């Protein structure tokens, strides 16, 4: 089947088409990641180099919203196989001077320190990316920001289609 992805069209399996339809029935907007396919065992960059995808780690689970787990469970309950969970992070070059905004931060839940979780997850991601030359320069100089993570799954179809289930902002 042909499915529109942003402004391009891609050939996807029937299973992928059904997963997209399942999301639409629940009013969820899934996105097919076309930069790579199948299970990954190391960090992978998008074709533009602005997103870093890596297999989920135990420490990543602390920053994932419950909505991602609900969407994943709905896909598995519908009978679709999932080979792997992948976390994607958008990469941005940090400005040279960081200005602290005068905005009142939202109140986090008392039992979870979200700021600390985001900081630890971001540091762990940067350490994992040190082997790649284009990003390692920015990571070593401290000029790289990791923002807006996403929760992706690799479907157990003949193509190993990667579907982004949800994207969220760490600062929200």
FENQUI-V393005 format. One record per residue. N is the residue number from 1. RES is the residue in one letter. PSI is psi as a letter, one per 30 degrees, with the letter a starting at -180 (* if undefined). OMEGA is omega as a letter, one per 20 degrees, with the letter a starting at -180 (NA if undefined). BURIAL is 1 if it has 24 or more other ideal C-beta (glycine too) atoms within 12 Angstrom, else 0. Layout:
# FENQUI-V393005
n | res | psi | omega | burial
N | RES | PSI | OMEGA | BURIAL
N | RES | PSI | OMEGA | BURIAL
This chain:
# FENQUI-V393005
n | res | psi | omega | burial
1 | X | l | r | 0
2 | X | k | r | 0
3 | X | k | r | 1
4 | X | k | r | 0
5 | X | j | a | 0
6 | X | c | a | 0
7 | X | g | r | 0
8 | X | l | r | 0
9 | X | k | r | 0
10 | X | k | r | 1
11 | X | k | a | 0
12 | X | l | r | 1
13 | X | l | r | 1
14 | X | e | r | 0
15 | X | e | r | 1
16 | X | e | r | 1
17 | X | e | r | 1
18 | X | e | r | 1
19 | X | e | r | 1
20 | X | e | r | 1
21 | X | e | r | 0
22 | X | e | r | 1
23 | X | e | r | 1
24 | X | e | r | 0
25 | X | e | r | 0
26 | X | g | a | 0
27 | X | h | r | 0
28 | X | k | r | 1
29 | X | j | r | 0
30 | X | l | r | 1
31 | X | k | r | 1
32 | X | k | r | 1
33 | X | j | a | 1
34 | X | g | a | 1
35 | X | f | r | 1
36 | X | l | r | 1
37 | X | l | r | 1
38 | X | l | a | 0
39 | X | k | r | 0
40 | X | l | r | 1
41 | X | g | r | 0
42 | X | l | r | 0
43 | X | k | a | 1
44 | X | k | r | 1
45 | X | l | r | 1
46 | X | l | a | 1
47 | X | f | r | 0
48 | X | f | r | 0
49 | X | g | a | 0
50 | X | f | r | 0
51 | X | k | r | 1
52 | X | k | r | 1
53 | X | k | r | 1
54 | X | l | r | 1
55 | X | k | a | 1
56 | X | k | r | 1
57 | X | l | a | 0
58 | X | e | a | 0
59 | X | f | r | 0
60 | X | f | a | 1
61 | X | f | a | 0
62 | X | f | a | 1
63 | X | f | a | 1
64 | X | k | r | 1
65 | X | l | a | 1
66 | X | f | r | 0
67 | X | e | r | 0
68 | X | e | r | 1
69 | X | e | r | 0
70 | X | e | r | 0
71 | X | e | r | 1
72 | X | e | r | 1
73 | X | e | r | 0
74 | X | e | r | 1
75 | X | e | r | 1
76 | X | e | r | 0
77 | X | f | r | 0
78 | X | f | r | 0
79 | X | g | r | 0
80 | X | k | a | 1
81 | X | k | r | 0
82 | X | k | a | 1
83 | X | e | a | 1
84 | X | l | r | 1
85 | X | k | a | 1
86 | X | k | r | 1
87 | X | k | r | 1
88 | X | k | r | 1
89 | X | k | r | 1
90 | X | k | a | 1
91 | X | k | r | 1
92 | X | k | r | 0
93 | X | k | a | 0
94 | X | k | r | 0
95 | X | l | a | 0
96 | X | e | r | 0
97 | X | k | r | 0
98 | X | k | r | 0
99 | X | k | r | 0
100 | X | j | r | 0
101 | X | l | r | 0
102 | X | h | r | 0
103 | X | k | r | 0
104 | X | k | a | 0
105 | X | l | r | 0
106 | X | l | a | 0
107 | X | k | r | 0
108 | X | l | r | 0
109 | X | k | a | 0
110 | X | e | a | 0
111 | X | f | a | 0
112 | X | k | r | 0
113 | X | i | a | 0
114 | X | e | a | 1
115 | X | e | r | 0
116 | X | e | r | 0
117 | X | e | r | 0
118 | X | e | r | 1
119 | X | e | a | 0
120 | X | e | r | 0
121 | X | e | r | 1
122 | X | e | r | 1
123 | X | e | r | 0
124 | X | e | r | 1
125 | X | e | r | 1
126 | X | e | r | 1
127 | X | e | r | 0
128 | X | f | a | 1
129 | X | g | a | 1
130 | X | f | a | 0
131 | X | f | a | 0
132 | X | k | a | 1
133 | X | e | a | 0
134 | X | e | a | 0
135 | X | f | a | 1
136 | X | e | r | 0
137 | X | e | a | 0
138 | X | e | a | 0
139 | X | e | r | 1
140 | X | e | a | 0
141 | X | f | r | 0
142 | X | g | a | 0
143 | X | g | a | 0
144 | X | k | r | 1
145 | X | k | r | 1
146 | X | j | a | 1
147 | X | l | r | 1
148 | X | i | r | 1
149 | X | l | r | 1
150 | X | l | a | 1
151 | X | j | a | 1
152 | X | l | r | 1
153 | X | l | r | 1
154 | X | j | a | 1
155 | X | l | r | 1
156 | X | h | r | 1
157 | X | a | a | 1
158 | X | f | a | 0
159 | X | f | a | 1
160 | X | h | a | 1
161 | X | k | r | 1
162 | X | k | a | 1
163 | X | k | r | 1
164 | X | j | a | 1
165 | X | e | a | 1
166 | X | k | r | 1
167 | X | k | a | 1
168 | X | l | a | 1
169 | X | k | a | 0
170 | X | f | a | 1
171 | X | f | a | 0
172 | X | * | NA | 0
